[in-house]
């Protein structure tokens, strides 16, 4: 049996994972070239970490992107971000269609799993719309960012910086060419607004964006939005408002008027939006209060929406958990949203996702703590190891990229563990469970029932 034949028979989850690993390996090779770094050489592990962070659209860095890499290296990084954000399989399917090559049934299944919650015949139209819409939004964002950065940089440099950050923001990657991310522009209305909108659009999920686009094209309001779209909009809005209000209260309530209302509003909104998956920051994350860090841990764990550029357990999973809990409290057997009943399998899968995700985070957090004892970085000396390492682990899982400043000081084992966590977070926990256990469904052995106490 040929390699191509064996690959065609693999489960879509395996194909997705292999495609990400292949691009990460290619990116590692390119970033290891002398032309990619300003001076000297980059270690293989650091190149691998950077490539994995870019493809997994995370944003955690072990070297300063703007200072360490040349223009060539930065272009490689932004291409890896673009490929990772849209999805490797999305790019490959689009290329095959453009070259008028046939696409296997397995590839169709991959696209179905990645971009649609219900079976549909126009999957290729969806893929095309995904790419066109993404490039269009990034182009508009880049043009608006040029207006901002042209005030501070020569026009050629302003264009490059704007394109880099527009792609990074829409892909929810968090990579920045500035050492302090966006902290120098925390009071810029234009920058905060454009970056926030790019992050939100990139985190809504391509199925939702496609549905909205399809509705606009039809020029009718009679078509009902799907339950997923309604849930994504509501949950995203509530999380942004919750995060912004809580961050503002926790960080600025006792500031005694040291900050303007404009800065408080912009900073609180931006950190609430970016904390769920993007990884940019307009405040020093290492100096925020423990309460604010705990709130951001929750937002990072939830992440973006299904079929988007972001990670986490997803907004719809949170909504299902809340709806299921309310139904149980009310003594209802079915979980209903917007006068629609959600299938039991979907609810069970959502609950399973949360349990497995917590278990994975706990395991990796324990391993990182165990293998990085004795590091003497300042933030660890000030706050202890527990919170910074937990923050780093959850950030990697949610493909967020926010850090309390300990990424570069991780030892080799710590970097490898964070790389694995970023890959799991980007490919998806359920995808990995399919790879490990297979997707065969069985009732198993059924015995006589015996009750037990809960709670």
C-alpha positions in Angstrom: 0.0 0.0 0.0 1.4 3.4 -1.0 2.0 6.3 1.5 -0.7 8.3 -0.3 -3.2 5.5 0.0 -2.4 5.0 3.7 -2.8 8.8 4.3 -6.1 8.9 2.5 -7.5 6.3 4.9 -6.5 8.2 8.0 -9.1 9.8 10.2 -9.5 13.6 9.5 -8.1 14.3 13.0 -4.8 12.6 12.1 -4.6 14.5 8.9 -5.1 17.8 10.7 -2.5 17.0 13.2 0.1 15.9 10.6 -0.5 19.0 8.5 0.2 21.3 11.5 3.3 19.3 12.5 4.6 19.5 8.9 4.2 23.2 8.7 5.8 23.7 12.2 8.8 21.6 11.0 9.1 23.6 7.8 8.9 26.9 9.8 11.6 25.6 12.2 13.9 25.0 9.3 13.3 28.4 7.8 13.7 30.3 11.1 17.0 28.4 11.8 18.6 29.8 8.6 21.2 32.6 9.2 19.2 34.9 7.0 16.4 34.8 9.5 18.2 36.2 12.5 19.9 39.5 13.0 23.1 38.1 14.4 24.5 34.8 15.4 22.4 31.6 15.4 19.1 30.6 17.0 19.0 27.2 18.7 16.8 24.5 17.2 14.6 24.4 20.2 14.0 28.2 20.2 13.3 28.1 16.4 10.9 25.2 17.0 9.2 27.0 19.9 8.7 30.2 17.7 7.4 28.2 14.7 5.0 26.2 16.9 3.8 29.4 18.6 3.2 31.1 15.1 1.5 28.1 13.5 -0.6 27.5 16.6 -1.4 31.3 16.6 -0.4 31.6 20.3 2.1 34.4 20.6 4.3 33.1 23.4 7.9 34.0 22.6 11.4 33.0 23.8 13.2 35.7 21.8 12.1 39.2 20.9 10.4 39.0 17.5 11.2 42.6 16.5 14.8 42.7 17.5 16.0 39.1 17.1 14.6 38.3 13.6 15.4 40.0 10.3 12.8 41.1 7.9 13.0 37.7 6.3 12.5 36.0 9.6 9.5 38.2 10.4 7.9 37.4 7.0 8.4 33.7 7.7 6.6 34.2 11.1 3.7 36.1 9.6 3.2 33.5 6.9 3.2 30.8 9.5 0.6 32.8 11.4 -1.5 33.2 8.3 -1.4 29.5 7.5 -2.0 28.5 11.1 -4.9 30.9 11.5 -6.8 29.9 8.4 -5.8 26.3 8.9 -3.3 24.2 6.9 -6.1 22.1 5.4 -8.0 25.3 4.3 -5.0 26.6 2.4 -4.3 23.2 0.8 -7.9 22.7 -0.3 -8.0 26.2 -1.8 -4.7 25.5 -3.7 -6.0 22.2 -5.0 -9.2 23.9 -6.3 -7.2 26.7 -7.8 -5.0 24.1 -9.6 -8.2 22.2 -10.6 -7.0 19.1 -8.8 -9.4 16.6 -7.3 -9.9 16.6 -3.6 -10.3 13.4 -1.6 -13.3 12.5 0.5 -11.1 12.7 3.6 -10.2 16.3 2.8 -13.9 17.1 2.5 -14.5 15.5 5.9 -11.7 17.6 7.4 -13.3 20.8 6.1 -16.7 19.7 7.3 -15.3 19.1 10.8 -13.4 22.4 10.9 -15.9 24.8 9.5 -19.5 23.5 9.8 -21.7 22.3 12.6 -24.1 20.6 10.2 -23.5 18.7 7.0 -23.6 21.0 3.9 -23.0 20.5 0.2 -21.4 23.9 -0.4 -18.3 23.2 1.7 -16.0 24.5 -1.0 -17.9 27.7 -1.2 -17.5 28.1 2.5 -13.7 27.5 2.3 -13.4 30.1 -0.5 -15.4 32.6 1.5 -13.2 32.0 4.6 -10.0 32.9 2.7 -11.5 35.8 0.9 -13.1 37.3 4.0 -10.0 36.8 6.1 -7.8 38.6 3.5 -10.3 41.4 3.1 -10.6 42.0 6.8 -6.9 41.9 7.3 -6.4 44.3 4.3 -8.9 46.8 5.8 -7.3 46.5 9.2 -3.8 47.0 7.8 -4.9 50.2 5.9 -6.4 51.6 9.1 -3.3 50.7 11.1 -1.1 52.5 8.5 -3.0 55.7 9.4 -1.8 55.1 13.0 1.8 54.0 12.5 2.5 56.5 9.7 2.6 59.1 12.5 5.6 57.5 14.1 7.4 55.5 11.3 8.5 56.1 7.7 5.7 55.0 5.3 7.4 51.8 4.1 8.1 50.6 7.7 4.6 51.7 8.7 3.0 49.5 6.0 5.1 46.4 7.0 4.3 46.9 10.7 0.6 47.4 9.9 0.3 44.3 7.8 2.2 42.2 10.4 -0.1 43.3 13.2 -3.3 43.1 11.2 -2.6 39.5 10.3 -1.4 38.7 13.8 -4.6 40.3 15.3 -7.1 38.7 13.0 -5.4 35.3 13.4 -5.5 35.9 17.2 -1.8 35.2 17.3 -0.5 37.9 19.6 2.9 38.3 17.9 4.1 41.9 18.0 7.2 43.6 16.6 7.4 45.7 19.8 8.9 44.4 23.0 6.1 45.8 25.1 3.4 44.7 22.7 0.8 47.6 22.5 1.7 49.2 25.9 3.1 52.3 24.2 -0.3 53.0 22.5 -2.7 52.2 25.4 -4.4 55.6 24.9 -4.7 55.4 21.1 -8.4 55.1 20.2 -7.6 54.2 16.6 -5.2 51.4 17.4 -7.2 49.9 20.3 -10.4 50.0 18.2 -8.9 48.4 15.0 -6.9 45.8 16.9 -9.9 44.9 19.0 -12.2 44.5 16.0 -9.7 42.4 14.2 -9.4 40.1 17.2 -13.2 39.8 17.6 -13.8 39.0 13.9 -11.0 36.4 14.0 -12.5 34.8 17.1 -16.1 34.6 16.1 -15.6 31.6 13.9 -15.7 31.2 10.2 -19.1 29.4 10.2 -20.6 32.4 11.9 -19.0 34.9 9.6 -20.1 32.9 6.6 -23.7 32.8 7.9 -23.7 36.5 8.4 -22.2 37.1 4.9 -24.7 34.7 3.3 -27.6 36.6 5.0 -26.3 40.0 3.8 -26.0 38.6 0.3 -29.6 37.3 0.3 -30.7 40.8 1.4 -33.5 39.4 3.6 -34.1 39.3 7.3 -36.5 36.4 7.1 -33.7 33.8 7.3 -33.2 32.8 10.9 -29.8 32.7 12.4 -28.6 29.3 13.6 -28.4 28.5 17.3 -24.6 28.5 17.1 -24.5 32.0 15.6 -26.9 33.4 18.2 -25.0 31.6 21.0 -21.6 32.9 19.8 -22.7 36.5 19.6 -24.4 36.5 23.0 -21.6 34.6 24.8 -18.9 36.7 23.2 -20.6 40.0 24.1 -21.2 38.9 27.7 -17.6 37.7 28.2 -16.2 41.0 26.8 -18.5 43.0 29.0 -17.8 40.8 32.1 -14.0 40.9 31.5 -13.9 44.7 30.9 -15.9 45.7 33.9 -14.1 43.3 36.2 -10.7 44.2 35.0 -11.5 47.9 35.4 -12.7 47.4 38.9 -9.8 45.2 40.0 -7.0 47.3 38.5 -8.3 50.9 38.6 -10.9 51.2 41.4 -8.2 52.2 43.9 -6.1 54.3 41.5 -7.3 57.5 43.1 -7.7 59.2 39.7 -4.2 58.5 38.5 -5.6 57.4 35.1 -8.0 59.1 32.7 -11.4 57.5 32.0 -10.4 57.1 28.4 -7.4 55.1 29.3 -9.3 52.9 31.8 -12.0 52.1 29.3 -9.7 51.4 26.5 -7.3 49.3 28.6 -10.1 47.3 30.2 -11.9 46.6 27.0 -8.7 45.7 25.2 -7.5 43.3 27.9 -10.9 41.7 28.1 -11.0 41.1 24.3 -7.3 40.0 24.0 -7.3 37.7 27.1 -9.6 35.1 25.5 -7.3 34.2 22.7 -5.2 37.0 21.1 -2.3 37.7 23.5 -1.6 41.4 22.9 -1.4 43.6 25.9 -1.6 47.3 26.8 -0.7 46.7 30.5 2.2 44.9 32.1 0.8 41.5 32.7 3.4 40.6 35.3 2.2 43.5 37.5 -1.5 42.9 37.5 -3.2 41.8 40.7 -3.8 38.2 41.6 -7.6 38.7 41.3 -7.2 40.2 37.8 -4.9 37.3 36.8 -7.5 34.8 38.0 -10.2 36.5 36.0 -7.9 36.4 32.9 -7.2 32.7 33.5 -11.0 32.1 33.2 -11.2 34.1 30.0 -8.1 32.3 28.5 -9.6 28.9 29.4 -12.9 29.7 27.6 -11.1 31.1 24.5 -12.7 31.9 21.2 -15.6 30.3 19.2 -15.6 27.0 17.2 -14.1 27.2 13.7 -12.1 30.3 14.5 -8.5 31.2 14.8 -8.5 30.9 18.5 -8.2 28.1 21.1 -9.7 27.3 24.5 -12.8 25.2 25.2 -14.8 27.7 23.2 -17.7 30.0 23.9 -20.4 27.6 22.8 -19.1 25.0 25.3 -19.5 27.5 28.1 -23.0 28.3 26.9 -23.9 24.6 26.8 -22.5 24.1 30.3 -24.6 27.0 31.7 -27.7 25.9 29.8 -27.3 22.3 31.0 -26.8 23.3 34.6 -29.9 25.5 34.5 -31.9 22.7 33.0 -30.8 20.2 35.7 -31.6 22.7 38.5 -35.1 23.2 37.0 -35.5 19.4 36.7 -35.6 19.4 32.9 -34.1 16.5 31.0 -33.5 18.4 27.7 -31.1 21.3 27.1 -32.9 24.0 25.1 -31.4 27.2 23.5 -33.5 29.7 21.5 -36.5 27.3 21.4 -34.3 24.5 20.0 -33.3 21.3 21.7 -29.6 20.5 21.7 -28.7 16.8 21.0 -27.6 14.9 24.1 -24.4 13.9 22.3 -23.5 17.5 21.8 -24.1 18.4 25.5 -22.1 15.3 26.6 -19.2 16.2 24.3 -19.1 19.7 25.7 -19.0 18.5 29.3 -16.3 15.9 28.4 -14.3 18.6 26.7 -14.2 20.7 29.8 -13.3 17.8 32.1 -10.5 16.6 29.8 -9.2 20.1 29.3 -8.9 20.7 33.0 -7.1 17.4 33.4 -4.6 18.2 30.6 -3.9 21.7 32.0 -3.4 20.2 35.5 -1.0 17.5 34.2 1.1 19.9 32.1 1.1 22.5 34.9 2.4 19.9 37.3 5.1 18.7 34.9 6.2 22.3 34.2 6.4 23.1 37.9 8.4 19.9 38.5 10.9 20.4 35.7 11.5 24.2 36.2 12.3 24.3 39.9 15.0 26.8 41.0 14.6 29.3 38.1 15.6 32.7 39.6 13.7 35.1 37.4 12.4 38.2 39.1 8.7 37.5 38.7 9.0 34.1 40.4 10.9 35.7 43.3 8.1 38.2 43.7 5.0 36.1 43.2 6.1 32.5 43.6 6.1 29.9 40.9 2.4 28.8 41.1 0.5 31.6 39.4 3.0 32.5 36.7 3.4 28.9 35.6 -0.3 28.3 35.8 -0.9 31.4 33.7 1.7 30.3 31.2 0.1 26.8 30.9 -3.4 28.1 30.4 -2.2 30.7 28.0 -0.6 28.0 25.9 -3.7 25.8 26.0 -5.9 28.6 25.0 -3.4 29.7 22.3 -3.5 33.1 23.9 0.1 34.2 24.2 -0.2 36.4 27.4 2.6 35.8 29.8 3.9 37.0 33.1 7.4 37.2 31.7 8.7 33.7 32.3 8.6 32.2 28.8 12.2 33.0 27.9 13.5 31.6 31.2 11.8 28.2 30.8 14.3 25.3 30.6 14.4 22.9 27.7 11.8 20.6 29.3 9.5 23.6 30.0 9.7 24.8 26.4 8.9 21.3 25.1 5.9 21.0 27.4 4.6 24.4 26.3 5.1 23.5 22.6 3.0 20.3 23.2 0.4 22.3 25.0 0.1 24.9 22.2 -0.3 22.1 19.6 -3.0 20.4 21.7 -4.7 23.8 22.2 -4.7 24.6 18.5 -5.6 21.2 17.0 -8.2 20.6 19.8 -8.6 18.3 22.7 -11.3 16.3 21.1 -9.2 15.9 18.0 -6.4 14.4 20.1 -8.9 12.1 21.9 -10.0 10.8 18.5 -6.3 10.1 17.6 -5.6 8.3 20.8 -8.8 6.3 21.3 -10.3 6.2 17.8 -13.9 7.3 17.0 -15.7 4.0 17.2 -18.9 4.3 19.3 -19.9 1.4 21.5 -22.4 0.9 24.4 -19.9 -1.3 26.2 -21.0 -3.8 28.8 -24.2 -2.9 30.6 -24.8 -4.1 34.2 -27.6 -3.7 36.7 -28.0 -0.2 38.0 -27.1 0.9 41.5 -27.4 4.5 42.7 -24.8 6.6 44.4 -24.7 10.1 46.0 -23.6 13.1 44.0 -22.7 16.5 45.5 
